[in-house]
Amino acid sequence: MLILAIDTALDACAAAVLDTEANRLLAGESQAMQRGHAEALMPLLGRVMDASGIGFLDIDRIAVTTGPGSFTGLRVGLSAARGIALAAAKPVVGLTTLSAFAAPLVSETDETPILSVIDARHDHVYYQLVAGNGTMIVRPRVAPIAEALESARYGAPRLVGNAAQLIADRWPALTPPPLAVDQRPAPDIGWLAWLGAAATPEAAPAKPFYLRPPDAKPKIDPIAQSAQPAA
């Protein structure tokens, strides 16, 4: 199966093509950035597809991150994935950034919990906790950092995500410390592609995964509002 993976949810613009039968990435590129995903993505996709040696019609499935993450970034990646899927008549699957962060650490032989954490600002994080084999312990949520630190009761975890060091620095002093701290700005695009191979469009729809509303809200025009008929 040939998988095209796209990620613009956080502080990177990335894409890769995975050949699952050959068990290797045909091509991949990731650029660190906080803004400018919309301008960077299509040229990056062009380079990745050229390097892979295949065309969009050869792709079997498209995988894209759905959040949590930047509202603007998410729309860029999802729009591109849906557009390519429509034009090439290919299925598209959506995967959360929290699961993508955890994917490289999941193992059938390691029982250590994996705490994926993304900075949500204002002393909050997006987080989820899974067992070493990937079984969900705490479902994805946005919460104060103090709540995420309560994960210590499940044992010393491995921390991963763009808030991994933030959590490690505030880990409860009287509990066993995290076994590993993997601070990274965005998920590994290769592992996102592998998750896409295992997912299905029915179970993993390509739509935004919002855990809270956007900070910015449209202003209400009082004149237009007063012109509305009474309910």
ZIRAUR-V745914 format. One record per residue. N is the residue number from 0. RES is the residue in one letter. PSI is psi in radians with two decimals (none if undefined). NEAR is the number of other ideal C-beta (glycine too) atoms within 8 Angstrom. Layout:
BEGIN
N&RES&PSI&NEAR, N&RES&PSI&NEAR
END
This chain:
BEGIN
0&M&2.39&8, 1&L&2.11&13, 2&I&2.26&16, 3&L&2.08&15, 4&A&2.43&17, 5&I&2.33&15, 6&D&2.09&19, 7&T&0.34&15, 8&A&-0.56&14, 9&L&-2.36&13, 10&D&0.78&8, 11&A&2.68&12, 12&C&2.04&13, 13&A&2.66&16, 14&A&2.68&15, 15&A&2.72&15, 16&V&2.15&18, 17&L&2.35&15, 18&D&1.82&11, 19&T&-0.54&10, 20&E&-0.64&5, 21&A&-0.16&6, 22&N&0.79&5, 23&R&2.74&6, 24&L&2.26&10, 25&L&-0.56&12, 26&A&2.73&12, 27&G&2.63&11, 28&E&2.45&11, 29&S&2.22&10, 30&Q&2.19&9, 31&A&2.27&7, 32&M&2.56&10, 33&Q&-0.45&3, 34&R&2.89&4, 35&G&0.26&7, 36&H&-0.67&14, 37&A&-0.69&7, 38&E&-0.52&5, 39&A&-0.48&11, 40&L&-0.90&15, 41&M&-0.77&7, 42&P&-0.68&7, 43&L&-0.77&13, 44&L&-0.71&11, 45&G&-0.74&8, 46&R&-0.72&9, 47&V&-0.77&14, 48&M&-0.70&13, 49&D&-0.75&8, 50&A&-0.51&9, 51&S&-0.43&9, 52&G&0.20&6, 53&I&2.93&9, 54&G&2.95&6, 55&F&-0.54&10, 56&L&-0.30&5, 57&D&-0.30&7, 58&I&2.41&15, 59&D&-0.51&7, 60&R&2.61&14, 61&I&2.36&17, 62&A&2.42&18, 63&V&2.53&16, 64&T&2.48&17, 65&T&-0.08&14, 66&G&3.08&12, 67&P&2.74&14, 68&G&-2.84&11, 69&S&2.28&9, 70&F&-0.73&9, 71&T&-0.81&8, 72&G&-0.75&12, 73&L&-0.76&15, 74&R&-0.63&9, 75&V&-0.90&12, 76&G&-0.77&16, 77&L&-0.71&14, 78&S&-0.74&8, 79&A&-0.80&14, 80&A&-0.77&14, 81&R&-0.68&10, 82&G&-0.79&8, 83&I&-0.74&14, 84&A&-0.70&13, 85&L&-0.79&7, 86&A&-0.63&7, 87&A&-0.03&9, 88&A&0.88&5, 89&K&2.64&11, 90&P&2.67&7, 91&V&2.43&14, 92&V&2.59&15, 93&G&2.42&14, 94&L&2.44&15, 95&T&2.63&13, 96&T&-0.58&18, 97&L&-0.76&14, 98&S&-0.65&11, 99&A&-0.66&15, 100&F&-0.73&12, 101&A&-0.44&14, 102&A&-0.80&13, 103&P&-0.32&7, 104&L&-0.21&11, 105&V&2.35&10, 106&S&2.49&7, 107&E&-0.28&4, 108&T&-0.08&4, 109&D&2.09&8, 110&E&-0.02&5, 111&T&2.23&10, 112&P&2.67&14, 113&I&2.07&14, 114&L&1.90&15, 115&S&2.28&14, 116&V&2.35&16, 117&I&2.34&16, 118&D&2.10&8, 119&A&0.06&10, 120&R&3.00&5, 121&H&0.67&4, 122&D&0.50&5, 123&H&2.76&10, 124&V&2.69&14, 125&Y&2.35&14, 126&Y&2.78&17, 127&Q&2.69&15, 128&L&2.21&13, 129&V&2.71&13, 130&A&2.95&10, 131&G&-0.46&13, 132&N&0.11&9, 133&G&-0.09&8, 134&T&2.31&6, 135&M&2.28&9, 136&I&-0.89&8, 137&V&2.09&8, 138&R&2.74&5, 139&P&2.39&10, 140&R&2.86&9, 141&V&2.32&9, 142&A&2.85&9, 143&P&2.64&7, 144&I&-0.63&12, 145&A&-0.62&6, 146&E&-0.72&7, 147&A&-0.60&13, 148&L&-0.32&11, 149&E&-0.21&7, 150&S&-0.26&12, 151&A&-0.43&12, 152&R&-0.24&6, 153&Y&0.02&8, 154&G&2.87&8, 155&A&2.08&10, 156&P&3.09&14, 157&R&2.27&13, 158&L&2.41&14, 159&V&2.53&14, 160&G&3.10&14, 161&N&-0.07&12, 162&A&0.28&11, 163&A&-0.79&14, 164&Q&-0.60&9, 165&L&-0.78&11, 166&I&-0.72&16, 167&A&-0.68&11, 168&D&-0.39&6, 169&R&0.26&7, 170&W&2.42&11, 171&P&2.27&6, 172&A&-0.50&4, 173&L&0.24&3, 174&T&2.75&9, 175&P&2.34&5, 176&P&2.80&7, 177&P&2.49&12, 178&L&-0.40&7, 179&A&2.60&6, 180&V&1.89&9, 181&D&1.50&10, 182&Q&2.09&7, 183&R&2.56&11, 184&P&-0.39&7, 185&A&2.81&13, 186&P&2.77&13, 187&D&2.13&9, 188&I&-0.52&13, 189&G&-0.73&11, 190&W&-0.55&11, 191&L&-0.71&18, 192&A&-0.71&16, 193&W&-0.68&12, 194&L&-0.68&13, 195&G&-0.55&15, 196&A&-0.52&12, 197&A&-0.31&5, 198&A&3.00&11, 199&T&2.60&6, 200&P&-0.55&10, 201&E&-0.71&5, 202&A&-0.36&5, 203&A&1.31&10, 204&P&2.60&7, 205&A&1.32&14, 206&K&2.69&7, 207&P&2.39&9, 208&F&1.52&10, 209&Y&2.29&8, 210&L&-0.13&9, 211&R&2.78&5, 212&P&2.81&4, 213&P&2.65&5, 214&D&-0.66&3, 215&A&2.29&3, 216&K&2.53&6, 217&P&2.46&3, 218&K&2.51&4, 219&I&2.17&6, 220&D&1.94&6, 221&P&-0.53&6, 222&I&-0.80&6, 223&A&-0.63&8, 224&Q&-0.70&8, 225&S&-0.35&6, 226&A&-0.19&5, 227&Q&2.44&6, 228&P&2.61&3, 229&A&2.50&3, 230&A&none&2
END
